[in-house]
Amino acid sequence: MEQLLSSGTFIILDEPFSGLDIGNIESVKRAFNLICSSHELNTILFSTHDIELAIELADSIHVIGYPSLVGGGHANYGTILKHFDLKEMGLAWSDEYNGDHKDLAKEIKTVMLAS
């Protein structure tokens, strides 16, 4: 886990689950919950390639990729392709990963594969 930046209320992490076994992933998930629940301003920004973990832990997901060009093909720069507000969707920090979460994972994969 690489910490990129932090302050008293936020931390930015790059791939915090990369290379971890299931026990350590659960420990990091508990730490995320503890940090976020200890103060209303505490914020964790993290990048991940694990769509299911992102859906399970995030309040908000921004999918980054290469935008489609009008004439076909893709731009040679990355940008935010789509934003998903999991709180608005009623999926944020849910106790159970259910069919709605699975549908969202499929939608995110579709957006990613199109870029």
C-alpha positions as a printed Julia matrix, in Angstrom:
115×3 Matrix{Float64}:
   0.0     0.0     0.0
   1.42    3.32   -1.01
   0.28    6.45    0.76
   0.48    9.37   -1.63
  -0.75   12.22    0.54
  -2.48   12.77    3.88
  -3.65   15.38    6.36
  -5.67   15.38    9.55
  -8.87   14.54    7.67
  -7.92   12.79    4.43
  -5.58   10.2     3.01
  -4.9     9.26   -0.6
  -3.84    5.67   -1.28
  -2.67    4.0    -4.48
  -3.82    0.38   -4.81
  -4.12   -0.28   -1.05
  -5.27   -3.9    -1.63
  -2.68   -4.89   -4.23
  -0.78   -8.02   -3.28
  -2.65   -8.59    0.0
  -4.08  -11.92    1.08
  -7.73  -12.13    2.17
  -6.9   -11.67    5.88
  -4.98   -8.46    5.26
  -7.66   -7.19    2.88
 -10.19   -7.62    5.7
  -7.85   -5.72    8.06
  -7.56   -2.81    5.62
 -11.35   -2.78    5.16
 -11.8    -2.57    8.95
  -9.24    0.25    9.09
 -11.14    2.15    6.36
 -14.36    1.78    8.36
 -12.68    2.9    11.6
 -11.09    5.94    9.95
 -14.28    7.05    8.22
 -16.51    6.48   11.24
 -14.23    8.3    13.7
 -14.99   11.77   12.26
 -17.47   13.04    9.67
 -14.75   14.86    7.72
 -12.41   11.88    7.45
 -12.03   10.93    3.81
 -10.14    8.16    2.06
  -9.42    8.45   -1.65
  -8.06    5.28   -3.2
  -7.32    3.87   -6.61
  -7.98    0.22   -7.35
  -8.45   -2.22  -10.19
 -10.69   -4.36   -7.96
 -14.19   -3.28   -8.98
 -15.98   -5.37   -6.35
 -13.88   -3.96   -3.49
 -14.44   -0.42   -4.77
 -18.2    -1.0    -4.82
 -18.12   -2.54   -1.36
 -16.14    0.3     0.25
 -16.81    3.49   -1.65
 -19.37    6.26   -1.31
 -18.48    7.42   -4.8
 -16.67    5.83   -7.77
 -15.06    7.68  -10.67
 -14.19    5.47  -13.64
 -11.11    6.78  -15.44
 -10.24    5.84  -18.99
  -9.8     7.03  -22.56
 -12.8     8.89  -23.96
 -14.28    7.86  -27.31
 -13.73   10.25  -30.18
 -16.57   11.39  -32.45
 -14.96    9.91  -35.59
 -14.15    6.61  -33.86
 -11.24    5.45  -31.77
 -10.15    6.83  -28.44
  -8.32    9.91  -27.23
  -4.71    9.51  -26.14
  -5.4    11.02  -22.72
  -7.33    9.75  -19.72
 -10.27   11.45  -18.05
 -13.25   10.66  -15.85
 -15.62    8.62  -18.0
 -18.42    8.19  -15.49
 -19.23    8.95  -11.88
 -21.32    6.66   -9.7
 -22.7     8.06   -6.41
 -23.19    4.93   -4.33
 -24.82    6.85   -1.46
 -27.45    8.19   -3.85
 -27.93    4.69   -5.26
 -28.37    3.24   -1.75
 -25.35    0.95   -2.16
 -22.67    2.67   -0.05
 -21.27    0.67    2.86
 -24.0    -1.94    2.61
 -23.81   -4.92    4.96
 -24.37   -7.32    2.09
 -23.03   -7.41   -1.48
 -26.23   -8.1    -3.41
 -27.66   -8.17   -6.93
 -27.68   -4.36   -7.19
 -23.95   -4.34   -6.42
 -23.38   -7.01   -9.07
 -25.37   -4.98  -11.63
 -23.24   -1.93  -10.85
 -20.06   -3.99  -11.3
 -21.3    -5.04  -14.74
 -22.07   -1.43  -15.66
 -18.63   -0.27  -14.52
 -16.97   -3.07  -16.51
 -18.97   -2.04  -19.6
 -17.78    1.59  -19.25
 -14.18    0.45  -18.75
 -14.2    -1.95  -21.71
 -15.61    0.74  -23.99
 -12.64    3.03  -23.31
